[in-house]
Amino acid sequence: MLFDRFDPLKGERLEIMDKDGRVNEELRPDLSDERIKELYVRMSVMRLADRTALNLQREGRMGTYAPVYGQEASQASAAFLGKEDWLVPSYRESGALFMRGVSLSGIYRYWMGDERGLIGIKDLRVLPIEVVVGSQPLHAVGVSWAMKLRGIKSVAAVYFGDGATSEGSFHEAMNFAGVFNTPTVFICQNNQFAISVPRKVQTRSKSIAQKANAYGFKGIQIYGNDIMAVYAAMKEAMSDAREGRGPRLIEMLTYRFGPHTTADDPTKYRDAAELEKNKPFDPLIRLRLYLSGRGMWSEEEEYEIMDAAKAEVEKAVAIAESAPPPEPSDIFHNTWKREHPYLKRQEDEMLALLRETEGGAPNA
Ligand SMILES: Cc1ncc(C[n+]2csc(CCOP(=O)(O)OP(=O)(O)O)c2C)c(N)n1
């Protein structure tokens, strides 16, 4: 069992496929080469879709965006959830949503400022995107506790960054999960930064994975750019949580190649040399090397994969951009099931203000 074998307190971490695409055969999980190829193709679309979002923002066609560049293998963990499970995302999870089956056009629409883009996610058992750092682990624990109380074998997998582990709500969630043995899988994508704050000043702990020990359940640190390690850790964690063996924490070591969001400039706080040092650990490069070694990848095929990806992404952009523009009131209507009196008051105030200013800026 991987969670017992790799002890974060001893500085042990799981890696199965190294940066050159070589596999530790003893640890090789039950992922067929066909499935690996399929994951490579979807992760390639994810990367192109991500870069396209960044370009759209730079062209003034999207509001803000939080890139996933470099974190594609960690984000692909969402492909290993069952239909009956819940995905609880932060703002960084466009790749995870995509792997879960949320439409790209919907994701684009959301980041273009139209919340209706993600209306359908509840049917996929995905919670709304959470921007308040560290708050969604509590939601995931609530959801998974509800599942447990109802006797439904469903796990809530919650995504957050290394910075989020400094929030009190993260610790409350971990404690509650431990005490009530909820079927929760905590996924920390440790991309080494919380905006400009490096991981090494975020916590004195040697790892984030070891924090699970304090709450009485198991944690593991893995190389999050290694899709085999991601799959193996997810499989064990999901099954343990589902079968009542306890919540699990997976720390996925990765690296954010791009900016935190389109609103910051990482060259102000990050050494160019550090970025270069991390580039060879790219999650897609190692997969390409692996597949190539198995005779399942060629440059010619890469062109085909990229052509198909380009068509898929362009179509999503066209759909998102042709959607009817949102009404100002839409921002109030897509989270709560029932009308919330506090939000209703805010909405009425906003509409009155808009009428007063005929849509122009108040006090203009
Ligand atoms: C409660 C709260 N405090 C501060 C912020 C501003 N903020 C947005 S993202 C972020 C950093 C989060 O870093 P991390 O948890 O490591 O996730 P990453 O963005 O690297 O994926 C901060 C401080 C916020 N959104 N919410």
The ligand as a Tripos MOL2 file, in Angstrom:
@<TRIPOS>MOLECULE
LIG
   26    27     1     0     0
SMALL
NO_CHARGES

@<TRIPOS>ATOM
      1 C1         -8.9450   34.2250    2.0400 C.3       1 LIG1
      2 C2         -8.1640   34.8090    0.8980 C.ar      1 LIG1
      3 N1         -7.0250   35.4720    1.1450 N.ar      1 LIG1
      4 C3         -6.2950   35.9730    0.1180 C.ar      1 LIG1
      5 C4         -6.7300   35.8320   -1.1760 C.ar      1 LIG1
      6 C5         -5.9050   36.3830   -2.3280 C.3       1 LIG1
      7 N2         -5.2380   35.2520   -3.0070 N.ar      1 LIG1
      8 C6         -5.7510   34.7380   -4.1350 C.ar      1 LIG1
      9 S1         -4.8720   33.4220   -4.6550 S.2       1 LIG1
     10 C7         -3.7800   33.5400   -3.3910 C.ar      1 LIG1
     11 C8         -2.6350   32.5680   -3.2680 C.3       1 LIG1
     12 C9         -3.0480   31.1610   -3.1010 C.3       1 LIG1
     13 O1         -1.9590   30.3140   -3.2800 O.3       1 LIG1
     14 P1         -2.0900   28.7480   -3.2460 P.3       1 LIG1
     15 O2         -3.0680   28.3500   -2.2060 O.co2     1 LIG1
     16 O3         -0.7280   28.1870   -3.1440 O.co2     1 LIG1
     17 O4         -2.7500   28.3570   -4.6390 O.3       1 LIG1
     18 P2         -2.2680   28.6360   -6.1390 P.3       1 LIG1
     19 O5         -2.8730   29.9600   -6.5310 O.co2     1 LIG1
     20 O6         -0.7770   28.6520   -6.1520 O.co2     1 LIG1
     21 O7         -2.8410   27.5370   -6.9310 O.co2     1 LIG1
     22 C10        -4.1150   34.5980   -2.5540 C.ar      1 LIG1
     23 C11        -3.3480   34.9780   -1.3640 C.3       1 LIG1
     24 C12        -7.9530   35.1520   -1.4000 C.ar      1 LIG1
     25 N3         -8.4420   34.9380   -2.6200 N.pl3     1 LIG1
     26 N4         -8.6230   34.6240   -0.3540 N.ar      1 LIG1
@<TRIPOS>BOND
     1     1     2 1
     2     2     3 ar
     3     2    26 ar
     4     3     4 ar
     5     4     5 ar
     6     5     6 1
     7     5    24 ar
     8     6     7 1
     9     7     8 ar
    10     7    22 ar
    11     8     9 ar
    12     9    10 ar
    13    10    11 1
    14    10    22 ar
    15    11    12 1
    16    12    13 1
    17    13    14 1
    18    14    15 2
    19    14    16 1
    20    14    17 1
    21    17    18 1
    22    18    19 2
    23    18    20 1
    24    18    21 1
    25    22    23 1
    26    24    25 1
    27    24    26 ar
@<TRIPOS>SUBSTRUCTURE
     1 LIG1         1 GROUP 0 **** ****
